[in-house]
Amino acid sequence: MPFKMFKNTVLLFVLILISCGSKSKDGLVQDDKTELNNELIVTGANQTDAYLPLLKGKRVGIVANQTSVIFKSDKKTYTHIIDSLLALNIGVKKVFAPEHGFRGTADAGEHINDGVDKKTGMPIISLHGDNKKPSKPQLADLDLLIFDIQDVGARFYTYISSLHYVMEACAEANIPVIVLDRPNPNSHYIDGPIMEMTHKSFIGMHPIPVVHGMTIGEYAQMINGEHWLKNGAECELTVIPIKNYTHKKPYSLPIKPSPNLPNDVAINLYPSLCFFEGTNVSAGRGTSGQFQIYGSPFLDRDDYTFKFVPQPNEGAKYPKHKGELCYGEDLRNHKTLNMINLSYLISAYNNSVGKQEFFSDFFTKLAGTKQLQQQIEDGMSEKDIKASWAKGLSEFKIMRRQYLIYK
C-alpha cells in the first residue's frame, strides 16, 4: 500500500510563529478535561517539520476550509495553513474548497462557485459546485496536493466524500496526496447501519456504518486499502499523524466545522439527529440550536412542549418550516452520547400527525438502506433495530483494524 507515516518529536514553532494573520478560537465550548486533552494533542498540520521538506520546490494545491489552521505555542491562537505556507515561501498555487466553501459559511448542499481568496489572491476551486472531483486541467500545474479538513466522523458528513474524489483524481494524475490528520470528535464509538452500495451518493459513498470511528487520515488509508477508488486505483498517500491522541480521548473542536455544527453538543448529537433531515421534522436549522433541538408543526403538542420557530440565518437561508411554530424536544443539556440514539426519531414518528408524510426519499440516502425506515414503520423497538446492525458492525470493525494509526 503506497502510504507513508511520519512520526517526529520536535515541533518547529519558530516556523509557525512567523506566519501571518492570527485569530482566536471560534464558538466551541470546552470543559476543563477536554481543554487539557486539546493542550496535549498535536495535529498533523502543526507538525511542520514532518511535511515542509516534502513541499520545498513543489507546486502545491491544498484542500482546505476555515478549519485548516496551525496553532501557535499557546494552543489558543492560530494562523490559517495557507497564510503560514505562503509566509514560508512554499509554492501554494490554488485551494480546493469542500461543501460549505472555503470560509465554511454556505448552506448544506448549496452550489458553490469558483472564486478568488480576497486576502491572498489565491484561486479557489469549488468541490461542491460544477464538479465534486478535481479535473485534469485543475491538477495539471500541481506536483502534490495537501488535504487538511476537520471531519466529525459521520458517513453523511461529505468531507470524506471529497477526500475520495481528491484521492481518485490524484491517483489518475499521478499526484501524491498528503493528509494532515486531525482528531475525530466522534471516534469513541462505532454505530449505525452499513451503507448498501445500491444507495451510494455524495452523502454516502462507501459500505461503512453511520459512525465509523476513524480519523480522516485513517479513513484515507481505508479508501486505498479497500480499493474503493475508480478501477481499483491507489493514490500515493502520506499521512502526517496526530501526536498524543487515542480514539477514546475527548477533543473539543476549536473551530466549528460547518455553520450548523456550532458546538460540542451539536457535533455529538449530529449522527443521531441528522436522520431528521430525511423527514418532515426540523433538526434546528434556522435557530441557534442546530442539531441540539428538533421539532415540527406536525408533532403532538401535548407530548412535545418545547417550541421554536425557524428563521433564515447563516448556513440556513431556507430552513425547513421557516416561520412556523414547531413543537419538539430540547437536547442542549443532554449527556454525551456513546452510540446513535434512535429514540428521538422513533418517538417523533410515533407522535406525528400524518405518518405517511413523515419520511422523504432523502431518508434512505442518509440511512444507506431502506430497511431502517421499514423497521420504524413496522414498530420495531430501538433494541431490535440495533440488533439487526450487529453482524455488519462486527465485520466492519475487523476490516477497520488494519487501517488504524491510533489505539
N, C-alpha and C positions, 0 to 999 in steps of 0.2 A: 504493500500500500504506500503510495508516494506522498507521505507526510512526514514532517519533522517536528519535534518538540524541543523548544529551547528552555532550559532551566538556568537561572542565574541568581547570584546572591548579592550583587551590588547594583544599586539604583543611581543613575547619574542625574541627581536632582538639579545639578547646575545647568544641565541642558534644558530641563523643564522650566526652570525659573526665568530663563531669558525669553521665554515665549511671551507673545503679546496678547492683551485682551483678557483681563481677569474678570470672573463673575463669581457670585456667591450661590449657595445651594438653593434649589427651586422646589419648595412646596411639599416635600415629603417628610412626615413626622417620624422621628426615631425615638425609641426608649433607650435607657442607659446601656442595656445589654447589647442592643443592636449597634449603638454608636461605637461600643468597644470593638465589636466584630468588624465594623467598617474600618476602624483605625488599623487593624491588623492586616486586612486583606489588601493585596496589591494587584490591580487589574493588569491585563496584558498590555493595554495602552501605556501604562505607567512604566513598563519595563523597556525603556527606550534603548538601553544598551543591548538588548536581545535582538531588536529588529532594525535599528538605524544602519548597521553595516550592510543589511540586505537592500537598503534603499539608495545608498550612495551611488550617484551617477545614473540612476534609473529614472525612467518616465513613469510616474506613479498615478494611479487612479485610486479614489477612496469611496467606498460605500459608507455613507455617514449621515447622521442627523444630529439633533440637539444633544443627544446622549454621548456623543463621541468626543470625550474630553480626557485630558491628562490632569490629574490632581497635583496640586503643589504640596510642599512639605507639611503644611498644616492640615492636609486632608479635607479642608473645608472650602477652599477656593480652587479654581481650575482654569485652564485655557482649553479652547477647542483644539482638537488634534491638528486640524488644518492650519490654524494660526501657528501652532508650535512647529510643525514640519516646515512651513514656509520660512519661519524665523531661522531655522537650522539649514536653510538653503537646499532642502530636499525638493526635487523636481515634480511637485504635485501639479498635474495637468488638468484634472477635472474631478468632479464629485458626482456620484450616483446616489440619488435620494429615494428611499423606500416609501411605502404608504405613510401618509400624514406629512410628507415633504421634508425638506432639509431642516426647516425650523420647527417641525413637529406640531403644526397648528391646523392642518387640514382635517376635514371630516373623515370618518371611516369610509373607505370605498370611493372617496372623491377623486375624480380625474385631475391629475396634476401635470401642468405643462413644464417643459424645459425652461430654464432661465439662467440668470447670472447672479452670483452672490454679490450683493452690494458692497460688502466690506472688503473682499479680496479680489473681486472681478473674475472669480473662478467660474467657468461654465458648470451649470448644474443640469444633469440629465435625469429626468424622472423615470423611476422604475414602477410608477403607478399611473402612467399616462398612456401614450401611444404604444408603448411596449413595456412588458414586465421583465424581459430578458435583454441585456445589453446586446446591441447589434455588432456585427463585424466592423463596420466603419467607426462605431463609437469606441471600439477597443484597439483600432489599428495603430494609434500613436502611443500605446502604453506598453511598458515592459512587465509590469506586475500590478496587481490590484489588492488593496487592503480592505478588509471587511471589519468595521468596528461599530456595531449596533447593540444597544442594550435590549435583550429579549426578556419575556416574562414566563416562558416555559409552557405555553399552551399551543396546541396544534393549530387552532384557528387564528392565532396572532401571526400576521402574514410576514413578519421579518424572516422566518425560516423558509418561507416560500421564495422570498427574494434571494436568500442565500443559495437555494437550489439553482435558480436561474443564473445567478452570477457564476457559480461554480461550473455550470454546464457551458455557458458562453466562453468562459476562460479555458475550459478543457478543449473546446473546439478550436480556440485561437492559440493554444499552447502558451498561455499566460499563467504564471503562478499566482496563487491566492494566499495571502497572509491573513489569518483570522486573529484579531486581538481579543482574547477571551474576557468575558465579564460574568459575574455571578448570576445565577438564575434564582430569583426570589421565591419561586415555587418548586425548587428542586428537592424539597424534603419529602415528597410523596409522588407516587405514580398511580393514575386512576383514569377511568373512563373507557368507553367502548373503543375497540380498534377500528380505524377507518377502513371501510371496504373500498377497493380501488375503483369500483363502478361509480362511486360518488366523488371521485377526485375533482378538486377545484383549487383555486388560488387560496382558499381558506382551509385546505386540507389536501396535501399532495402525496403523503406517504402513509403506509399502513402502520400507524402508531396510535397510542391512546391519546385522549384529550390532554392529559398532563403527563409529560414524558420524562421529567426528572433529569434533564441533561442541560449543560451549558451549551451555548451556541458553537463553541469550539468542538465539544464532544459530538454535537449533532452533525457538524460538518464532516467529521470522521465517519459517522454512520452513513451519511449520504454517499460518500466514496466507497466505503466498505461493502455496502449492500447493493452497489451498482444501480442506484436509482436515477442517475443521470441518463440522458438520452443515449441509446445504443450501448448502454453499459460503460460509458466513458468514465475515466477517473481524472480528477483535477489534481494538479501538482499543488499540494496543500501544506502549509506551515501553520501550526497553532502556537501562539505565544500564550502559555497557560497562566492562570491566576496563582498567586502565591498565598499561602496561609489560608486556604479555602477547602471546605468539605461541603458535601451536599446537605448536611444537616445544620450548617451554620446559618442563622438568620442573617439576612442582608437587606438593609433599607435602601431603596434606590434614591440617590441624591438628586436626580433629575427625573421628572415624570416622563415615562417612555412614550406616551401619546396623550392627546388632550383629555381623553375620558378615563384615564387611569391616574388620578391626581395624588394618590397617597397609598400607603402600605395596605390599608384596609381594602381599597378597591382592587389592588393587584392580587391580594389573597382571595377575594371573592370572585374575581373575574372568571375563572374556569367554571364556576357553578352558575353564575348569573348570566353569562353570555348566551346560554341556551334561550333566554327570553328574546334575543334578537330575532329568533325564528318563530315568534309568537306575536299575539296582539297585546302583549304586556311590555311596558317600558322598563328598561333597566336603569333608568335615572338620567339618560341623556337629556340635555336641556335643563339640568339642575346643577347644584353644587355637590350632589351626592351620587355622581355617576358610578355605577356598579357597586353601590353601597345601599341602594334602595331599589324597590321595584313596585310597580303598581299599574292599574289600568282602570278606565271608566267602566269596564265590564266585570270587575271583581265585586263580590258581595260586600257591600259597605257595612253590613252587620258583623262580618268576620274580620274585615280589614278596616281599622280605624285611622291608620296613618294616611295622610293626604299630601299631595303635591301637584303642582301644575307645571309641566314642561314648557320652557320658553327658549327661543334661539340663544345660543351662546357659543363661545369658542369651541370648535370641534363638533358642533351640533347645530348647523344652520337650519335644519328642518327636522326637529326632533319628533319622534312618534308621539301622538296625542297632544301636539302643540296647542296650548291654551285651554286644554281640557282638564277637569279635576280628576285626578287618578287616586284610587284607593289601593293601598298595599301595605308593605312592611318596611320598617327602617332597621337596617342591619349595621349601622355605623359603629355600634358598640359591641359587635359580635366578637367571640373569641377566635383566635387564629385557627383556620381550617387545616386539617391534615388529610383531607380527602375531598372529593367532589360531593357536595350536598345537593341531593335531588329533591329534598323535601319542599323547597321553595317552589320548584317547578310543578311537582305533583299536586301540592296544595292549591296553587293558582289555577291549574286545570280543573280540579275538582270543584272549585268555588267560582268558576267563571260562568257568566251568562252567555249562552250560545256556544257550546263547546265545539261545534262544527267549524267555527270561525277562529278557534284558538291557535292552531298551528298554520304556518305558511310553508311553502316549498323550501324556503331557506333553512328550515329547521333540520332537514335531512342532511344538508351540506355541513351544518355545524356539528351534528352528531356523528356524521360519517357513516351512518347506517339508517335504514328505515325502521329497524327493529325498536329503537328507543321510543319513538312516537307510538308505535303499535302497543308496546308494553304499557305505556301510561294510559292510553285509551282503553286498554283491557283491564285496567285497575290493579295492575301488579304493584306490590309493595317495593319500596326502595331496596330493601334487603334482597328480595328475589331478583330485581333488575340487576343489582350489582353482582349477584351470584352468576349471572349469565356472562359477565365480563371476565370471570376468573381465569379461564383457560387462556384467552388471548393475552391477558396481562402477564400471566406466568411465562408464556412463550416470549413476549416482548422483553421481559426482564432478563431472560437468558441471553437474548440477542444483544441487548444493551451493554452487558458487562464488558464485552471485548473492546468497546469504544470509550470507556470511561478513563478520564485523566485523574479524577478526584474520587476519594472514598465516599 
